[in-house]
């Protein structure tokens, strides 16, 4: 191997820039890693562990180490190191999202279809949220159930309400936007409920060197808000741009002849959007967020006092940092 050792605990790109974050998330959410076998994934984990100790097999190349790092980061939980369910991984967002989103956009005409696909989508979201949960802020089974039920109810009520309203007062094209309205409403309910412990108790914030100094509820709200916006942005282009395209295409003579293919065509088009939008949405905000100490002093005096206590004998930093999650 090259004498230039790779630090496996650091990203390969500069995450302080949008371009760097985009490259990183395009790399780690690559849907092709979903087809890797369990043996390949476990071998990748073992190779990473050996490399950290400088005991990798003789002849191991730099490319093999980078690929092992990619497989490990795409499939194993960053907190626990456990192998994640393949359907809940962020790398499964493209195949899973394109199938469900495509179906929601195609089957929007009947209330039964709307309700069924919104339920399917929220079930998928619940699995993704559970799989990528923060192990430092555990969620109980009751909280998971409440988040799932609330998000599903929000999605269905929004979908049925919009469908009823737009069918009576708007043109047929507007009915195609029902799925997006429902998904946006569900995300606003699902993610905060899934992470309610963070909002209630605060999340740990640290200095630039990684030293944990105090907790902050405002930091939790900021991080969760950014995740909600990112999830909405992830699906927005496909769900907002495709409806008028399909509205026009379905009126063409050649499209009228292949009606059974309308669904698969829409699924593939959603997939094309998601290939770019998954890393774009993940890269929208820095993973390592900041909060001003002055904000903490003004709005969370008890946590500011803890900060001063932990900084006794040295200067209090201007900003604190925390992981916003995905």
Rosetta blueprint (number, residue, H / E / L):
1 X L
2 X L
3 X L
4 X L
5 X L
6 X L
7 X L
8 X L
9 X L
10 X L
11 X L
12 X L
13 X L
14 X L
15 X L
16 X L
17 X L
18 X H
19 X H
20 X H
21 X H
22 X H
23 X H
24 X H
25 X H
26 X H
27 X H
28 X H
29 X L
30 X L
31 X H
32 X H
33 X H
34 X H
35 X H
36 X L
37 X L
38 X H
39 X H
40 X H
41 X H
42 X H
43 X H
44 X H
45 X H
46 X H
47 X H
48 X H
49 X H
50 X H
51 X H
52 X H
53 X L
54 X L
55 X L
56 X L
57 X L
58 X L
59 X L
60 X L
61 X L
62 X H
63 X H
64 X H
65 X H
66 X H
67 X H
68 X H
69 X H
70 X H
71 X H
72 X H
73 X H
74 X H
75 X H
76 X E
77 X L
78 X L
79 X L
80 X L
81 X L
82 X L
83 X E
84 X L
85 X L
86 X H
87 X H
88 X H
89 X L
90 X H
91 X H
92 X H
93 X H
94 X H
95 X H
96 X H
97 X H
98 X H
99 X H
100 X H
101 X H
102 X H
103 X H
104 X H
105 X H
106 X H
107 X L
108 X L
109 X L
110 X L
111 X H
112 X H
113 X H
114 X H
115 X H
116 X H
117 X H
118 X H
119 X H
120 X H
121 X H
122 X H
123 X H
124 X H
125 X H
126 X H
127 X H
128 X H
129 X H
130 X H
131 X H
132 X L
133 X L
134 X L
135 X L
136 X L
137 X L
138 X L
139 X L
140 X L
141 X H
142 X H
143 X H
144 X H
145 X H
146 X H
147 X H
148 X H
149 X H
150 X H
151 X H
152 X H
153 X H
154 X H
155 X H
156 X H
157 X H
158 X H
159 X H
160 X H
161 X H
162 X H
163 X H
164 X H
165 X H
166 X H
167 X H
168 X H
169 X H
170 X L
171 X L
172 X H
173 X H
174 X H
175 X H
176 X L
177 X L
178 X H
179 X H
180 X H
181 X H
182 X H
183 X H
184 X H
185 X H
186 X H
187 X H
188 X H
189 X H
190 X H
191 X H
192 X H
193 X H
194 X H
195 X L
196 X H
197 X H
198 X H
199 X H
200 X H
201 X H
202 X L
203 X E
204 X E
205 X E
206 X E
207 X L
208 X L
209 X L
210 X L
211 X L
212 X E
213 X E
214 X E
215 X E
216 X E
217 X H
218 X H
219 X H
220 X H
221 X H
222 X H
223 X H
224 X H
225 X H
226 X H
227 X H
228 X H
229 X H
230 X H
231 X H
232 X H
233 X H
234 X H
235 X H
236 X H
237 X H
238 X H
239 X H
240 X H
241 X H
242 X H
243 X H
244 X H
245 X H
246 X H
247 X H
248 X H
249 X H
250 X L
251 X L
252 X L
253 X H
254 X H
255 X H
256 X H
257 X L
258 X L
259 X H
260 X H
261 X H
262 X H
263 X H
264 X H
265 X H
266 X H
267 X H
268 X H
269 X H
270 X H
271 X H
272 X H
273 X H
274 X H
275 X H
276 X H
277 X H
278 X H
279 X H
280 X H
281 X H
282 X H
283 X H
284 X L
285 X L
286 X L
287 X L
288 X E
289 X E
290 X E
291 X E
292 X E
293 X H
294 X H
295 X H
296 X H
297 X H
298 X H
299 X H
300 X L
301 X H
302 X H
303 X H
304 X H
305 X H
306 X H
307 X H
308 X H
309 X H
310 X H
311 X L
312 X L
313 X L
314 X L
315 X L
316 X L
317 X L
318 X L
319 X E
320 X E
321 X E
322 X E
323 X E
324 X L
325 X L
326 X L
